Amino acid sequence: MRILCRVFIIGIIREITGKQRYKRYIFTDYVEIIARGTKD
């Protein structure tokens, strides 16, 4: 199994395009950390 599939399955990344090809992913935890830092 490819590493991308593994991290997707365990929830580290999330697919954001909704497309069948040329997908883009986002690192969920990283975005949450940034969001916490900008809530002031």
N, C-alpha and C positions, 0 to 999 in steps of 0.2 A: 504494500500500500504506500502511496506517495506521502511525503511528509505534509504537504498541503492538506490532503484529505484527513490526515490524523489530527492536525491542529484545529481543523474545522469541526470535526466530530466531537472533540473534547471541549470545544467552546472558546478557544483562545482567539480565533479570528471569526469574522462574520462576513458573508458575501453581501455586497451593497448594490449591485447593479440589477439583479433580477434577470440577467441575460443568460442564454445558453452558452455563448462563446464570449471570449474577451472579458471575463469576469474581473471584478475588482474586489479586494478584501480589505477589511479594516481590523486593526488590533483592538479589540473591545476594551481590555484593561487599560491600555495606553490612553485611549480617548477618555475614559472615566477619570484617570489621574489628571489629565489636562483640564477637564471640566471642573474638578474639585478646586484646582488652583486658580480658576478664573471666576469663581462665584463671589468674590469679594466686592 
